[in-house]
Structure formats: structure tokens, C-alpha cells
Amino acid sequence: MDVKTIYMLCRVYRLVTTVYRAPDIRTAEAAKVIENIQRDLNIALVNKLLI
């Protein structure tokens, strides 16, 4: 993906939410894993509370 496309995508996403550009792929993947863990924990908690 070229720089112009990345810049345009960031501008579009900023219309909806806050955009954080990771300095490298390793950082981006680590953030993604942490976000997925947080989502899974929240879902598990709500499921437990419903029981």
C-alpha cells in the first residue's frame, strides 16, 4: 500500500474514530492482540453475569 493510500484511509477513519498509526507491524499486531483479549474478557464476563 502506498503512502498516499494510507494517508487517505487515515483521513476517512478519522471521521468515525480516533486513529493511532503504529510505528511498525510488530506494534500494530501487539495492539490488536491486546484489544482482542480485552473484548474476549468483556464477553466472558457478561456471559458469566447472565448465568
N, C-alpha and C positions, 0 to 999 in steps of 0.2 A: 504494500500500500504506500503510495507516495505521500509526501508531506502535505501537499495541497488537499488531498482527500481527508487526511487525518484532521487537518485544521477545520475543514467544512463539517465533518462529523461532530467535532467538539462544539462547534457553534450551534448545531442543531440540538444536541443533547443538553446544552446549557439552557435551552428554552424550557426544558422539563425538570431538570435537576442540577445539582452541583457536580461538576466534572473535576476529577483528580487525575492528572496524567502521571502514570508511573514512570520512573526513570529508566526501567528496563523490564524485560519479560519476567524475570525471576520475582521481582517485587510485585508485579501485577498478579502473577499466579498465587503468591503467598496471600495477598489481599483477598483474592477470590476464594481460597480455601477457608480463610477465617470467616468470611461472610457466609459461606455455605454451612459451616459449623454452627454459627450463631442462628441461622434460620432453622436448622435441624433441631437445635436445643429448644428454640421457642415453640416449634410444632410439637415436640415431645412433651414439653411442659403443659401446653394446652390440652393435649390428649390425656395426660395424666389427671389433670384437674377435672376433666369431663367424666372420668370414671367414678 
